[in-house]
């Protein structure tokens, strides 16, 4: 892939982002009975929609809806995935202009999701389905290209890398080339190094530490770190006790160039992201009162 310098101002769904000056918070909504994080708390349709709209109210810029867990588990048919995902997309699209993405590896699901109002397809399989590029190219949707190895939901061998970051970069550049050849312009591509996807904790820590090298590819980079096992193993915390670790990992990724953060705990994540933006000079404080002389009226 040749060096690229696409605009970082992006129209995604019904919103516009200037990734030179802001970080988008992507909230996770799992419409699955066996989610590793919420254990099915948002499996019922009304709960999934309510959780999505609550995330919007708490400041989420983006809602990511998944109908199939990434890891192994019971088979979910294409029809079942469509039944889980599409009604949530339709309900959110009718109620909000928030960006809607669908976390799927199946082109048929992606096609239905885009028609229902999704502006992004978040394919965590690295384009396993050969029809995915054609579906996204024929739409106006954005595509997230993720580093992932092997068949979705299948048993994977122990991951081994000589240089995990170097191999992730080469892989992502190859997927960008494939997307461009398939008719998807650079302005509709996002990259994700895939924390914990076919990687052990040391690999995911290295990716976090060297995220600037991922971002240097030149496309908006997504960091999906929330509550993952590399955080739990790093600090010795089980699920439900990883918020502080997740916020620390997300902040390091932002400092190293991540511009989309996929998170479960929305309110805390929005506060951490907005504070990081303020520190970096990407946004002004909401108010200026402390040690400001009242007679100056500033």
Secondary structure, DSSP 8 states (H G I E B T S, - for coil): -------SEEEETTEEEETTT--EEEEEEE--TT-TTTTTTT-SHHHHHHHHHHHHHTT-SEEEEESS-SSS-S---HHHHHHHHHHHHHHHHHH---EEEEE-S-HHHHHHHHHHT--EEEETTSS-STTHHHHHHTSS-EEEEE---SSTTS-------SSHHHHHHHHHHHHHHHHHHTT--GGGEEEE--TTTT--HHHHHHHHHTHHHHHTTSS-EEE--TT-HHHHHHHT--TTS-HHHHHHHHHHHHHTT--EEEES-HHHHHHHHHHHHHHTTSS--S---TT--GGGT-
